[in-house]
Amino acid sequence: MRISVIGCGYLGAVHASAMAELGHEVVGIDVDERKIAQLGQAQPPFFEPGLPEILASGVASGRLRFSTDIADAADAEVHFLAVGTPQQAGRPTADLRFVDAAFEALLPHLADDALIVGKSTVPVGTAARLAGRLAEAAAHARLAWNPEFLREGYAVKDTLEPDRFVYGVESADAASTLDDVYRRAIDAGTPRIVTDFATAELVKVAANAFLATKISFINAMSEIADATGADVTALADALGHDARIGRRFLNAGVGFGGGCLPKDIRAFAARADELGVGASVAFLKEVDEINLRQRQRVVDLAVATLGGSVFRKRIAVLGVTFKPESDDVRDSPALDVAVHLKGLGADVIATDPAGVENARGRHPQLTYTTSLDEALAGADLVVLVTEWRQYRALDPAAVAVQVAAPRIIDGRNVLDPVAWRAAGWEYHGLGRP
């Protein structure tokens, strides 16, 4: 099929490349000339495992091209809207300016029976509003809402082999067109839920709200564990054996971040307030507060570990991205901890396999290195805040000879306390005795 993807940020670049990998003819559209130039040369503008290969394959085959001119999307049968919906400045609500602008720019270029497919995470009611506008401007075109469920670090797999499809549609033919787009996964048995606009919009934000709640729940339990001497990791293991609960996302630590979960739960609560049902998701505000409190807990633990002050102490911060296998530092708990420690007068040296340049762009006041050895050298305290594989695999005995003092805060509870203490380390986790 002929497909356009409007917006070539994280979601759009992955989606466009994956659609070309499925054999479709794809044009990616974005107003950012530099980004389009990079993509056109098969150079991903961000780190995502698997993307360089399918991007290069699509560009080399001629199935995938990029443009800053939305008129180049005119012959597409299906148009995916994949622009960002950031949080509004100073408000919890989602900023829909980019969605609305992309939608309006596309209207004059719609072919007969074209299908516009929303991928962006939007407040419930957005699709119905856009459908009304579409009926006024291009009655022959159709709209569907098809939320994405990408995990950074696994986005290519999640696009090519998703665990489910959700179609918000007003007609059976729109669902049929989406089946044609995703034919390979549909034929492989991927479940599909065909529903209305509002439900499709809610699925994405409800999923994020549930995951955020689960993470904040176990982090709240880690606070109780610290107060009682219990072990939150053993607690999570025991809870996880209950099939109704499950073990995934029950990992206590410094909390969640990134460009989706934090802003999505805030926008969800704000939209519920607008609809007059804010009380139904009032707990999300506490979920958000618990999450932010985890960052301060790590900072406070660092201060306590160093005898009440971090001033002029050399602290190695391992990780600046919000999660491993990503270079994304948006609302990163790791970077937030590093900045707070720097603000208290610590000599912070932060390292990360992929996120250093992005972090430097946001917080140039920190000292960065891509060398783990350089970060560890002479450290008075090591703080692990992003659980990259190489950090999880550190040999405590080998690291002990690199640092000035063997003290470590495991902000993700991913290290073995017994092994680290046996190697002479003062080990601190969150909710671990």
Secondary structure, DSSP 8 states (H G I E B T S, - for coil): -EEEEE--SHHHHHHHHHHHHTT-EEEEE-S-HHHHHHHHTT--SS--TTHHHHHHHHHHHTSEEEES-GGGGTT-SEEEE-----B-TTSSSB--HHHHHHHHHHGGG--TT-EEEE-S---TTHHHHHHHHHHHH-TT-EEEE------TTSHHHHHHS-S-EEEE-SSHHHHHHHHHHTHHHHHTT--EEEE-HHHHHHHHHHHHHHHHHHHHHHHHHHHHHHHHT--HHHHHHHHHTSTTT-STT---SS---SSSHHHHHHHHHHHHHHTT-GGGGTHHHHHHHHHHHHHHHHHHHHHHHTTT--TT-EEEEE--SSSSS----TT-HHHHHHHHHHHTT-EEEEE-SS-HHHHHHH-TTSEEES-HHHHHTT-SEEEE-S--HHHHT--HHHHHTTSSS-EEEETTS-S-HHHHHHTT-EEE-SS--
